[in-house]
Amino acid sequence: MCETNSFSGGGRPGVSDTFMGALWTLDFMLLLMQYGCAGVNIETGVNQLGFISSYSPIQDDGKGLNAIGAPYYGMLAFAQAMAGSDEILPIDFDPGGVNVTAYVLGHQRKPRSIIAVNRDTHDVEISIAQSRIGNVSALRMSAPSPDSKSNVTLGGASVDQDGRWMMKIQEQISRGIVSVPKMSAVVLRSANRHSHS
């Protein structure tokens, strides 16, 4: 899928370049995967109008200094969710009228990670008890507010100025219910996700 995020002439400042853009990016990449898409081109850099697009996951100050834009975290969360997985599995998930999506990724029909994206104004809880995924840890993607352009984190850490990211918080999930606060996402990963047995 090419130019997935190029709507509105370089994006809409205050929307495309915010944490909501990161949630959208994660959800959209997973949705495309669910429908069999083999790859996604997330547009970045200078657009056809001659300026750095608001939606660009990599921002450029015009003087050669690059920085991470908020949508980059959606791509980073997707990459973390995909570790040890190569397929999307069917899921029986009813959001009950709440703006929450959920996906299960796996290998050889065995679930390795669950991703929930909550773009609603209410906190939700999801059950993973029937998921057949054990020894689960959570990486949370969050920001101070939906319109935050900075201080976005995944696993309690931001990408540094050199483009490096190392999680600080990996929450252990000991029961079958996981909270997903409003305007946030969570990547639930099995500790066994790297072994292709």
Backbone as a printed PyTorch tensor [residue, N CA C, xyz], in Angstrom:
tensor([[[  0.8680,  -1.1750,   0.0000],
         [  0.0000,   0.0000,   0.0000],
         [  0.9060,   1.2270,   0.0000]],

        [[  0.7240,   2.0790,  -0.9710],
         [  1.5990,   3.2430,  -1.1080],
         [  0.9010,   4.5210,  -0.6520]],

        [[  1.6790,   5.4480,  -0.1200],
         [  1.1920,   6.7650,   0.2860],
         [ -0.0360,   6.6640,   1.2000]],

        [[  0.0900,   5.8230,   2.2060],
         [ -1.0570,   5.5610,   3.0780],
         [ -1.4790,   6.7830,   3.8860]],

        [[ -0.5530,   7.6470,   4.1850],
         [ -0.8580,   8.7540,   5.1000],
         [ -0.7330,  10.1150,   4.4300]],

        [[ -0.9700,  10.1730,   3.1070],
         [ -0.7100,  11.4150,   2.3870],
         [ -1.9730,  12.2500,   2.1530]],

        [[ -3.0030,  12.0020,   2.9060],
         [ -4.2460,  12.7640,   2.7660],
         [ -4.0440,  14.2320,   3.1540]],

        [[ -4.7730,  15.1090,   2.5480],
         [ -4.8580,  16.5220,   2.9500],
         [ -3.5610,  17.2900,   2.7520]],

        [[ -2.8880,  17.0600,   1.6130],
         [ -1.7390,  17.8700,   1.2490],
         [ -0.6520,  17.9510,   2.2890]],

        [[ -0.1480,  16.8120,   2.7130],
         [  0.9230,  16.7940,   3.7050],
         [  0.4430,  16.5750,   5.1240]],

        [[ -0.8300,  16.2660,   5.2850],
         [ -1.3710,  16.0290,   6.6190],
         [ -1.9450,  17.2840,   7.2330]],

        [[ -2.5890,  17.1220,   8.3540],
         [ -3.2070,  18.2500,   9.0450],
         [ -2.4360,  18.5290,  10.3250]],

        [[ -1.7310,  19.6720,  10.4210],
         [ -1.0110,  20.0140,  11.6530],
         [ -1.9600,  20.0010,  12.8470]],

        [[ -1.4770,  19.4660,  13.9570],
         [ -2.3130,  19.3580,  15.1470],
         [ -3.1430,  18.0940,  15.1910]],

        [[ -3.0990,  17.3050,  14.1100],
         [ -3.7820,  16.0030,  14.0670],
         [ -2.7870,  14.9450,  13.6090]],

        [[ -2.2950,  15.0900,  12.3740],
         [ -1.4050,  14.0880,  11.7820],
         [ -0.0910,  13.9520,  12.5320]],

        [[  0.3710,  15.0260,  13.1610],
         [  1.6760,  15.0330,  13.8190],
         [  1.5840,  14.8470,  15.3310]],

        [[  0.4680,  14.2930,  15.7950],
         [  0.2550,  14.1150,  17.2300],
         [  0.2130,  12.6400,  17.6070]],

        [[  0.0220,  12.3970,  18.8880],
         [ -0.0910,  11.0170,  19.3690],
         [ -1.2610,  10.2940,  18.7190]],

        [[ -2.3280,  11.0260,  18.3850],
         [ -3.4340,  10.3880,  17.6660],
         [ -2.9390,   9.8250,  16.3370]],

        [[ -1.9800,  10.4950,  15.7110],
         [ -1.3800,   9.9910,  14.4820],
         [ -0.6220,   8.6940,  14.7190]],

        [[ -0.0030,   8.5660,  15.8830],
         [  0.6990,   7.3220,  16.2260],
         [ -0.2860,   6.1760,  16.4060]],

        [[ -1.3970,   6.4380,  17.1040],
         [ -2.4210,   5.4090,  17.2850],
         [ -2.9990,   4.9930,  15.9390]],

        [[ -3.2700,   5.9850,  15.0840],
         [ -3.7940,   5.6890,  13.7460],
         [ -2.8170,   4.8410,  12.9490]],

        [[ -1.5240,   5.1980,  12.9840],
         [ -0.5090,   4.4770,  12.2290],
         [ -0.4570,   3.0150,  12.6430]],

        [[ -0.4260,   2.7520,  13.9470],
         [ -0.3980,   1.3710,  14.4440],
         [ -1.6440,   0.6220,  14.0050]],

        [[ -2.8050,   1.2050,  14.2200],
         [ -4.0590,   0.5450,  13.8830],
         [ -4.1630,   0.2960,  12.3810]],

        [[ -3.7550,   1.2690,  11.5680],
         [ -3.8730,   1.1430,  10.1250],
         [ -2.9480,   0.0650,   9.5750]],

        [[ -1.7180,  -0.0070,  10.0880],
         [ -0.7980,  -1.0440,   9.6260],
         [ -1.3380,  -2.4330,   9.9550]],

        [[ -1.9130,  -2.5930,  11.1430],
         [ -2.4810,  -3.8860,  11.5250],
         [ -3.7270,  -4.2100,  10.6950]],

        [[ -4.5410,  -3.2040,  10.4140],
         [ -5.7290,  -3.4130,   9.5860],
         [ -5.3310,  -3.8550,   8.1830]],

        [[ -4.3270,  -3.2010,   7.5950],
         [ -3.8630,  -3.6120,   6.2750],
         [ -3.3430,  -5.0420,   6.2950]],

        [[ -2.6060,  -5.4000,   7.3450],
         [ -2.1080,  -6.7680,   7.4690],
         [ -3.2680,  -7.7540,   7.5450]],

        [[ -4.2930,  -7.3910,   8.2750],
         [ -5.4670,  -8.2590,   8.4190],
         [ -6.1050,  -8.5550,   7.0580]],

        [[ -6.0310,  -7.6080,   6.1450],
         [ -6.6040,  -7.7830,   4.8180],
         [ -5.6030,  -8.3010,   3.7920]],

        [[ -4.4440,  -8.7640,   4.2580],
         [ -3.4960,  -9.4290,   3.3850],
         [ -2.4680,  -8.5450,   2.7180]],

        [[ -2.3510,  -7.3160,   3.1440],
         [ -1.3650,  -6.4070,   2.5610],
         [  0.0490,  -6.8600,   2.9380]],

        [[  0.9390,  -6.8810,   1.9610],
         [  2.2980,  -7.3700,   2.1960],
         [  3.2650,  -6.2890,   2.6340]],

        [[  2.9190,  -5.0130,   2.4370],
         [  3.8250,  -3.9430,   2.8150],
         [  3.1050,  -2.6110,   2.8360]],

        [[  3.6810,  -1.6740,   3.5810],
         [  3.0710,  -0.3540,   3.7350],
         [  4.1370,   0.7080,   3.5050]],

        [[  3.8420,   1.6770,   2.6650],
         [  4.7260,   2.8110,   2.4470],
         [  4.1640,   3.9860,   3.2480]],

        [[  4.7930,   4.2920,   4.3660],
         [  4.4060,   5.4490,   5.1760],
         [  5.2270,   6.6290,   4.6660]],

        [[  4.5880,   7.5750,   4.0340],
         [  5.2850,   8.7030,   3.4350],
         [  6.0270,   9.5310,   4.4880]],

        [[  7.1840,  10.0050,   4.1380],
         [  7.9830,  10.8050,   5.0580],
         [  8.7580,  11.8760,   4.2840]],

        [[  9.2020,  12.8710,   5.0020],
         [ 10.0490,  13.8950,   4.3990],
         [  9.2870,  14.9750,   3.6500]],

        [[  9.9750,  15.5970,   2.7000],
         [  9.4070,  16.7000,   1.9210],
         [  8.3710,  16.1440,   0.9510]],

        [[  7.1920,  16.7350,   0.9380],
         [  6.1220,  16.2630,   0.0600],
         [  6.1160,  17.0390,  -1.2630]],

        [[  5.1030,  16.7460,  -2.0880],
         [  5.0100,  17.3720,  -3.4080],
         [  4.7460,  18.8770,  -3.3350]],

        [[  4.3610,  19.3820,  -2.1600],
         [  4.1170,  20.8120,  -1.9920],
         [  5.3590,  21.5570,  -1.4860]],

        [[  6.4440,  20.7900,  -1.2200],
         [  7.7130,  21.4140,  -0.8810],
         [  7.9660,  21.6540,   0.5930]],

        [[  7.1860,  21.0290,   1.4810],
         [  7.4650,  21.1620,   2.9120],
         [  7.3900,  19.7940,   3.5860]],

        [[  7.9420,  19.7220,   4.7990],
         [  7.9280,  18.4640,   5.5480],
         [  6.4960,  18.1850,   5.9820]],

        [[  5.9810,  17.0280,   5.6010],
         [  4.6040,  16.6690,   5.9060],
         [  4.3690,  16.5360,   7.4050]],

        [[  3.2190,  16.9700,   7.8530],
         [  2.8640,  16.8320,   9.2720],
         [  2.8330,  15.3700,   9.6960]],

        [[  2.4040,  14.5020,   8.7850],
         [  2.2620,  13.0880,   9.1200],
         [  3.5760,  12.3310,   9.1010]],

        [[  4.6590,  12.9680,   8.7240],
         [  5.9270,  12.2750,   8.5520],
         [  6.4240,  11.6780,   9.8640]],

        [[  6.7010,  10.3680,   9.8850],
         [  7.2340,   9.7630,  11.1040],
         [  8.6550,  10.2200,  11.4150]],

        [[  9.3730,  10.7030,  10.4010],
         [ 10.7030,  11.2670,  10.6090],
         [ 10.6450,  12.7170,  10.1680]],

        [[ 10.8750,  13.6100,  11.1060],
         [ 10.8220,  15.0390,  10.8380],
         [ 12.2130,  15.5690,  10.5090]],

        [[ 12.2580,  16.6300,   9.7510],
         [ 13.5070,  17.2470,   9.3120],
         [ 13.3640,  18.7530,   9.5300]],

        [[ 14.3350,  19.3410,  10.2030],
         [ 14.2300,  20.7800,  10.4890],
         [ 14.6270,  21.6570,   9.2950]],

        [[ 14.9240,  21.0290,   8.1570],
         [ 15.3160,  21.7800,   6.9750],
         [ 16.7920,  22.1330,   6.9470]],

        [[ 17.5090,  21.8180,   8.0330],
         [ 18.9440,  22.1120,   8.1230],
         [ 19.7540,  20.8340,   8.3320]],

        [[ 19.1350,  19.6980,   8.0010],
         [ 19.8390,  18.4220,   8.0950],
         [ 19.7010,  17.6990,   9.4140]],

        [[ 18.9120,  18.2430,  10.3410],
         [ 18.7250,  17.5820,  11.6290],
         [ 17.3880,  16.8490,  11.6180]],

        [[ 17.4560,  15.5550,  11.7850],
         [ 16.2500,  14.7300,  11.8060],
         [ 15.8330,  14.4210,  13.2310]],

        [[ 14.5320,  14.2290,  13.4070],
         [ 13.9720,  13.8690,  14.7080],
         [ 12.7730,  12.9550,  14.4820]],

        [[ 12.4120,  12.2530,  15.5200],
         [ 11.2810,  11.3380,  15.4500],
         [  9.9820,  12.1150,  15.6250]],

        [[  9.0510,  11.9400,  14.6830],
         [  7.7100,  12.4900,  14.8150],
         [  6.8170,  11.4990,  15.5340]],

        [[  5.7390,  11.9650,  16.1120],
         [  4.8450,  11.1020,  16.8850],
         [  4.4040,   9.8450,  16.1320]],

        [[  4.0480,   9.9190,  14.8310],
         [  3.5980,   8.6980,  14.1440],
         [  4.6290,   7.5720,  14.1120]],

        [[  5.9060,   7.9120,  14.3100],
         [  6.9540,   6.8840,  14.3160],
         [  6.6730,   5.8180,  15.3780]],

        [[  6.0700,   6.2260,  16.4960],
         [  5.8260,   5.2790,  17.5870],
         [  4.8170,   4.2050,  17.1960]],

        [[  3.9050,   4.5310,  16.2890],
         [  3.0000,   3.5050,  15.7830],
         [  3.7610,   2.4440,  15.0070]],

        [[  4.7510,   2.8750,  14.2150],
         [  5.5790,   1.9380,  13.4680],
         [  6.4480,   1.1090,  14.4110]],

        [[  6.9930,   1.7570,  15.4400],
         [  7.8280,   1.0650,  16.4140],
         [  7.0240,   0.0140,  17.1780]],

        [[  5.8040,   0.3670,  17.5860],
         [  4.9440,  -0.5940,  18.2820],
         [  4.6010,  -1.7710,  17.3740]],

        [[  4.3510,  -1.4890,  16.1040],
         [  4.0690,  -2.5580,  15.1370],
         [  5.2600,  -3.5120,  15.0400]],

        [[  6.4630,  -2.9660,  14.9480],
         [  7.6660,  -3.7990,  14.8500],
         [  7.8430,  -4.6620,  16.0940]],

        [[  7.5750,  -4.0950,  17.2660],
         [  7.6800,  -4.8780,  18.5080],
         [  6.6360,  -5.9790,  18.5520]],

        [[  5.4390,  -5.6870,  18.0830],
         [  4.3670,  -6.6920,  18.0660],
         [  4.6900,  -7.8220,  17.0920]],

        [[  5.3790,  -7.5060,  16.0020],
         [  5.6760,  -8.5040,  14.9650],
         [  6.8170,  -9.4430,  15.3310]],

        [[  7.6180,  -9.1190,  16.3420],
         [  8.7670,  -9.9620,  16.7000],
         [  8.3090, -11.3900,  16.9680]],

        [[  8.8410, -12.3410,  16.2150],
         [  8.4880, -13.7430,  16.3830],
         [  7.1900, -14.1340,  15.7110]],

        [[  6.5780, -13.2260,  14.9820],
         [  5.3050, -13.5100,  14.3070],
         [  5.4420, -13.2730,  12.8100]],

        [[  4.6180, -13.9870,  12.0440],
         [  4.6050, -13.7700,  10.6030],
         [  3.1950, -13.8680,  10.0260]],

        [[  2.1750, -13.8630,  10.8960],
         [  0.7990, -13.9410,  10.4210],
         [ -0.1380, -13.2720,  11.4110]],

        [[ -1.2930, -12.8820,  10.8950],
         [ -2.3290, -12.3320,  11.7590],
         [ -3.3900, -13.4170,  11.9110]],

        [[ -3.8290, -13.6180,  13.1240],
         [ -4.7690, -14.6970,  13.4280],
         [ -6.1700, -14.1370,  13.6420]],

        [[ -7.1790, -14.9590,  13.3580],
         [ -8.5450, -14.4870,  13.5980],
         [ -8.7830, -14.2610,  15.0860]],

        [[ -9.6240, -13.2990,  15.4040],
         [ -9.9170, -12.9700,  16.7930],
         [-11.4120, -12.7170,  16.9380]],

        [[-11.9590, -13.2110,  18.0270],
         [-13.3600, -12.9570,  18.3490],
         [-13.3760, -11.8300,  19.3640]],

        [[-13.5390, -10.5960,  18.8780],
         [-13.4530,  -9.4300,  19.7450],
         [-14.6250,  -8.5140,  19.4740]],

        [[-15.3920,  -8.2350,  20.5150],
         [-16.5270,  -7.3260,  20.4120],
         [-16.2440,  -6.1080,  21.2730]],

        [[-15.9620,  -4.9450,  20.6540],
         [-15.6420,  -3.7550,  21.4420],
         [-16.8410,  -3.1480,  22.1550]],

        [[-18.0300,  -3.6310,  21.8720],
         [-19.2160,  -3.1500,  22.5810],
         [-19.4900,  -1.6700,  22.3760]],

        [[-19.2770,  -1.1820,  21.1570],
         [-19.5650,   0.2150,  20.8630],
         [-18.4690,   1.1880,  21.2570]],

        [[-17.3680,   0.6800,  21.7980],
         [-16.2400,   1.5230,  22.1820],
         [-15.2300,   1.5120,  21.0380]],

        [[-14.5520,   2.6250,  20.8000],
         [-13.6060,   2.7470,  19.6920],
         [-12.2760,   2.0770,  20.0520]],

        [[-12.3260,   0.7480,  20.1070],
         [-11.1570,  -0.0660,  20.4360],
         [-11.0290,  -1.1520,  19.3790]],

        [[ -9.8130,  -1.3670,  18.8990],
         [ -9.5460,  -2.4610,  17.9790],
         [ -8.5310,  -3.4000,  18.6180]],

        [[ -8.5750,  -4.6650,  18.2340],
         [ -7.6410,  -5.6550,  18.7750],
         [ -7.2230,  -6.6080,  17.6690]],

        [[ -5.9740,  -7.0470,  17.7480],
         [ -5.4000,  -7.9420,  16.7470],
         [ -4.5420,  -8.9750,  17.4570]],

        [[ -4.4390, -10.1610,  16.8650],
         [ -3.5650, -11.2150,  17.3840],
         [ -2.5840, -11.5940,  16.2770]],

        [[ -1.2960, -11.5630,  16.5990],
         [ -0.2520, -11.9750,  15.6680],
         [  0.3620, -13.2720,  16.1640]],

        [[  0.8170, -14.1030,  15.2380],
         [  1.3750, -15.3760,  15.6630],
         [  2.2830, -16.0120,  14.6360]],

        [[  2.6370, -17.2520,  14.9250],
         [  3.4820, -18.0680,  14.0560],
         [  2.9300, -19.4780,  14.0750]],

        [[  2.7250, -20.0610,  12.8970],
         [  2.1650, -21.4100,  12.7550],
         [  0.8780, -21.5660,  13.5650]],

        [[  0.0270, -20.5620,  13.4330],
         [ -1.3020, -20.5390,  14.0690],
         [ -1.2560, -20.4440,  15.5890]],

        [[ -0.0800, -20.1900,  16.1430],
         [  0.0460, -20.0260,  17.5940],
         [  0.2070, -18.5420,  17.9060]],

        [[ -0.6270, -18.0000,  18.7990],
         [ -0.5350, -16.5640,  19.1060],
         [  0.7610, -16.2130,  19.8240]],

        [[  1.3720, -15.0860,  19.4140],
         [  2.6000, -14.5930,  20.0270],
         [  2.4130, -13.2020,  20.6290]],

        [[  1.4850, -12.4240,  20.0630],
         [  1.2380, -11.0910,  20.6140],
         [ -0.1980, -10.6580,  20.3390]],

        [[ -0.6750,  -9.7930,  21.2200],
         [ -1.9980,  -9.1970,  21.0920],
         [ -1.8080,  -7.6960,  21.1630]],

        [[ -2.4630,  -6.9830,  20.2680],
         [ -2.3600,  -5.5250,  20.2510],
         [ -3.7560,  -4.9520,  20.4000]],

        [[ -3.9110,  -4.0020,  21.3100],
         [ -5.1800,  -3.2940,  21.4850],
         [ -4.9220,  -1.8060,  21.3460]],

        [[ -5.7440,  -1.1460,  20.5270],
         [ -5.6380,   0.2960,  20.2980],
         [ -6.9480,   0.9270,  20.7550]],

        [[ -6.8580,   1.7860,  21.7610],
         [ -8.0420,   2.4420,  22.3160],
         [ -8.0380,   3.9100,  21.9090]],

        [[ -8.8820,   4.2570,  20.9420],
         [ -9.0090,   5.6520,  20.5160],
         [-10.3040,   6.2580,  21.0560]],

        [[-10.8120,   5.6850,  22.1140],
         [-12.0370,   6.1680,  22.7340],
         [-11.7030,   7.1370,  23.8700]],

        [[-12.7290,   7.7650,  24.4170],
         [-12.5540,   8.6870,  25.5500],
         [-12.7700,   7.9860,  26.8830]],

        [[-12.8970,   6.6610,  26.8500],
         [-13.0850,   5.8690,  28.0670],
         [-12.0070,   4.7990,  28.1730]],

        [[-11.5810,   4.5180,  29.3990],
         [-10.6930,   3.3900,  29.6450],
         [-11.4800,   2.0990,  29.4120]],

        [[-10.7940,   1.0530,  28.9740],
         [-11.4430,  -0.2420,  28.7860],
         [-10.5810,  -1.3350,  29.3970]],

        [[-11.1920,  -2.4750,  29.5890],
         [-10.4730,  -3.6800,  29.9910],
         [-10.7740,  -4.7490,  28.9560]],

        [[ -9.7310,  -5.4840,  28.5530],
         [ -9.9330,  -6.5760,  27.6150],
         [ -9.4980,  -7.8810,  28.2740]],

        [[-10.1700,  -8.9470,  27.8930],
         [ -9.8330, -10.2580,  28.4270],
         [ -8.9260, -10.9860,  27.4450]],

        [[ -7.8530, -11.5510,  27.9670],
         [ -6.9720, -12.3690,  27.1330],
         [ -6.9730, -13.8120,  27.6200]],

        [[ -7.9240, -14.1300,  28.4850],
         [ -7.9760, -15.4520,  29.1050],
         [ -8.1230, -16.5730,  28.0840]],

        [[ -8.8520, -16.3200,  26.9920],
         [ -9.0880, -17.3550,  25.9870],
         [ -8.0750, -17.3120,  24.8340]],

        [[ -7.0520, -16.5280,  24.9770],
         [ -6.1430, -16.2850,  23.8480],
         [ -5.0950, -17.3750,  23.6240]],

        [[ -4.9160, -18.2780,  24.5550],
         [ -3.8890, -19.3210,  24.4680],
         [ -2.4820, -18.7300,  24.4070]],

        [[ -2.3080, -17.5730,  25.0200],
         [ -0.9890, -16.9500,  25.0660],
         [ -0.5970, -16.8360,  26.5400]],

        [[  0.5720, -17.3460,  26.8730],
         [  0.9810, -17.3590,  28.2680],
         [  2.2200, -16.5320,  28.5240]],

        [[  2.5100, -16.3180,  29.7980],
         [  3.7040, -15.5760,  30.2190],
         [  3.7810, -14.2460,  29.4710]],

        [[  2.7780, -13.4000,  29.7040],
         [  2.5730, -12.1920,  28.9070],
         [  3.1740, -10.9650,  29.5760]],

        [[  3.8550, -10.1580,  28.7670],
         [  4.3260,  -8.8460,  29.2180],
         [  3.7030,  -7.7870,  28.3190]],

        [[  3.5960,  -6.5740,  28.8510],
         [  2.9210,  -5.4900,  28.1400],
         [  3.8650,  -4.3270,  27.8870]],

        [[  3.8390,  -3.8390,  26.6540],
         [  4.4870,  -2.5810,  26.2850],
         [  3.3630,  -1.5920,  26.0110]],

        [[  3.3310,  -0.5150,  26.7600],
         [  2.2650,   0.4760,  26.5970],
         [  2.7700,   1.6590,  25.7740]],

        [[  1.9330,   2.0930,  24.8340],
         [  2.2280,   3.2890,  24.0390],
         [  1.3290,   4.3970,  24.5570]],

        [[  1.9450,   5.4780,  25.0120],
         [  1.1480,   6.5400,  25.6300],
         [  1.8070,   7.8940,  25.4260]],

        [[  1.0480,   8.9280,  25.7860],
         [  1.5230,  10.3170,  25.6990],
         [  0.7170,  11.1270,  26.6970]],

        [[  1.1800,  12.3270,  27.0440],
         [  0.4360,  13.1460,  28.0090],
         [ -0.9990,  13.4420,  27.5830]],

        [[ -1.2280,  13.5870,  26.2620],
         [ -2.5800,  13.8420,  25.7560],
         [ -2.6510,  13.3800,  24.3080]],

        [[ -3.8690,  13.2330,  23.7610],
         [ -3.9890,  12.7880,  22.3670],
         [ -3.3230,  13.7330,  21.3690]],

        [[ -3.2510,  15.0320,  21.6960],
         [ -2.6550,  15.9840,  20.7620],
         [ -1.1880,  16.2900,  21.0590]],

        [[ -0.5500,  15.4550,  21.8850],
         [  0.8800,  15.6220,  22.1770],
         [  1.7180,  15.3710,  20.9290]],

        [[  2.6840,  16.2380,  20.7110],
         [  3.6390,  16.0670,  19.6170],
         [  4.9750,  15.5460,  20.1320]],

        [[  5.1450,  15.5770,  21.4510],
         [  6.3810,  15.0990,  22.0700],
         [  6.0200,  14.3220,  23.3330]],

        [[  7.0350,  13.7770,  23.9850],
         [  6.8510,  12.9620,  25.1940],
         [  5.9830,  11.7370,  24.9470]],

        [[  5.9950,  11.2370,  23.7060],
         [  5.3570,   9.9690,  23.3840],
         [  6.3100,   8.8710,  23.8280]],

        [[  5.7670,   7.8090,  24.4090],
         [  6.6200,   6.7050,  24.8610],
         [  6.0410,   5.3590,  24.4470]],

        [[  6.9230,   4.4010,  24.3080],
         [  6.5700,   2.9930,  24.1610],
         [  7.4050,   2.2490,  25.1790]],

        [[  6.7520,   1.4970,  26.0470],
         [  7.4910,   0.8110,  27.1030],
         [  8.1770,   1.7730,  28.0400]],

        [[  7.5690,   2.9490,  28.2360],
         [  8.1020,   3.9370,  29.1630],
         [  9.3010,   4.7100,  28.6490]],

        [[  9.6480,   4.5490,  27.3720],
         [ 10.8360,   5.2220,  26.8340],
         [ 10.5210,   5.8880,  25.5050]],

        [[ 11.1900,   7.0020,  25.2680],
         [ 11.1130,   7.6930,  23.9870],
         [ 12.3380,   7.3480,  23.1550]],

        [[ 12.2560,   7.5650,  21.8600],
         [ 13.4050,   7.4050,  20.9770],
         [ 14.3250,   8.5980,  21.2160]],

        [[ 15.6200,   8.3370,  21.4230],
         [ 16.5320,   9.4340,  21.7290],
         [ 16.9540,  10.1830,  20.4600]],

        [[ 17.7460,  11.2270,  20.6250],
         [ 18.1230,  12.0920,  19.4940],
         [ 19.0050,  11.3780,  18.4860]],

        [[ 19.5760,  10.2330,  18.8710],
         [ 20.3800,   9.4420,  17.9430],
         [ 19.5770,   8.3250,  17.2870]],

        [[ 18.2550,   8.3150,  17.5450],
         [ 17.3860,   7.3240,  16.9320],
         [ 17.3480,   5.9910,  17.6470]],

        [[ 17.8420,   5.9470,  18.8920],
         [ 17.8460,   4.6920,  19.6510],
         [ 16.6680,   4.6490,  20.6120]],

        [[ 16.1330,   3.4540,  20.7840],
         [ 15.0350,   3.2310,  21.7350],
         [ 15.3310,   1.9840,  22.5460]],

        [[ 15.1780,   2.0810,  23.8450],
         [ 15.2990,   0.9220,  24.7130],
         [ 14.2260,   1.0240,  25.7790]],

        [[ 13.3400,   0.0340,  25.8020],
         [ 12.2270,   0.0980,  26.7470],
         [ 12.7250,   0.1620,  28.1790]],

        [[ 11.9510,   0.8780,  29.0050],
         [ 12.2450,   0.9730,  30.4240],
         [ 11.2550,   0.1750,  31.2510]],

        [[ 10.0220,   0.0770,  30.7530],
         [  8.9550,  -0.5830,  31.5160],
         [  8.3370,  -1.6820,  30.6720]],

        [[  8.4310,  -2.9060,  31.1620],
         [  7.7570,  -4.0380,  30.5440],
         [  6.9190,  -4.6850,  31.6390]],

        [[  5.6700,  -4.3460,  31.6630],
         [  4.7510,  -4.7680,  32.7190],
         [  4.3730,  -6.2390,  32.5540]],

        [[  4.4520,  -7.0000,  33.6290],
         [  4.0530,  -8.4030,  33.5970],
         [  2.5470,  -8.5030,  33.8350]],

        [[  1.8710,  -9.2930,  33.0250],
         [  0.4300,  -9.4840,  33.1410],
         [  0.1990, -10.8290,  33.8220]],

        [[ -0.3740, -10.7870,  35.0120],
         [ -0.5300, -12.0150,  35.7920],
         [ -1.9630, -12.5370,  35.8070]],

        [[ -2.8980, -11.7450,  35.2560],
         [ -4.2670, -12.2390,  35.1930],
         [ -4.7900, -12.0390,  33.7770]],

        [[ -5.9490, -12.5540,  33.5020],
         [ -6.4660, -12.5440,  32.1450],
         [ -7.1410, -11.2660,  31.7070]],

        [[ -7.1120, -10.2120,  32.5390],
         [ -7.7340,  -8.9430,  32.2010],
         [ -6.6470,  -7.8790,  32.0920]],

        [[ -6.6780,  -7.1110,  31.0090],
         [ -5.6840,  -6.0690,  30.7800],
         [ -6.4000,  -4.7400,  30.5980]],

        [[ -5.9600,  -3.7300,  31.3310],
         [ -6.5350,  -2.4010,  31.1720],
         [ -5.8630,  -1.6980,  29.9920]],

        [[ -6.6870,  -0.9770,  29.2270],
         [ -6.1840,  -0.1790,  28.1150],
         [ -6.7620,   1.2220,  28.3030]],

        [[ -5.9860,   2.1300,  28.8940],
         [ -6.4900,   3.4810,  29.1470],
         [ -6.9270,   4.1800,  27.8580]],

        [[ -7.8010,   5.1550,  28.0220],
         [ -8.2650,   5.9260,  26.8640],
         [ -7.0870,   6.5380,  26.1220]],

        [[ -7.2330,   6.6290,  24.8050],
         [ -6.2150,   7.2210,  23.9400],
         [ -4.8290,   6.6290,  24.1940]],

        [[ -4.7510,   5.3120,  24.1170],
         [ -3.4650,   4.6330,  24.2860],
         [ -3.5210,   3.3090,  23.5390]],

        [[ -2.4000,   2.6220,  23.5230],
         [ -2.3320,   1.2900,  22.9270],
         [ -1.4490,   0.4160,  23.7970]],

        [[ -1.6540,  -0.8860,  23.6830],
         [ -0.8170,  -1.8300,  24.4190],
         [ -0.4560,  -2.9870,  23.4930]],

        [[  0.8100,  -3.3970,  23.5700],
         [  1.3020,  -4.5770,  22.8590],
         [  1.5800,  -5.6270,  23.9180]],

        [[  0.8260,  -6.7080,  23.8880],
         [  0.9930,  -7.8210,  24.8190],
         [  1.7930,  -8.8950,  24.1120]],

        [[  2.9140,  -9.2880,  24.7070],
         [  3.8050, -10.2200,  24.0340],
         [  4.0770, -11.4480,  24.8830]],

        [[  4.1130, -12.5950,  24.2390],
         [  4.4920, -13.8260,  24.9090],
         [  6.0010, -13.8820,  25.0530]],

        [[  6.4620, -14.3480,  26.1780],
         [  7.9050, -14.4630,  26.4000],
         [  8.5150, -15.4960,  25.4400]],

        [[  7.6710, -16.3560,  24.8760],
         [  8.1650, -17.4110,  23.9810],
         [  8.0670, -17.0150,  22.5110]],

        [[  7.8700, -15.7260,  22.2210],
         [  7.5710, -15.3060,  20.8520],
         [  8.7320, -15.5030,  19.8840]],

        [[  9.9780, -15.6080,  20.3860],
         [ 11.1180, -15.6980,  19.4700],
         [ 11.4230, -17.1320,  19.0500]],

        [[ 10.8400, -18.1120,  19.7270],
         [ 11.1520, -19.4990,  19.3770],
         [ 10.1310, -20.0150,  18.3640]],

        [[ 10.5780, -20.3580,  17.1800],
         [  9.6800, -20.8520,  16.1340],
         [  9.6260, -22.3690,  16.2070]],

        [[  8.9430, -22.8850,  17.2300],
         [  8.8800, -24.3380,  17.3960],
         [  7.6100, -24.8860,  16.8260]]])
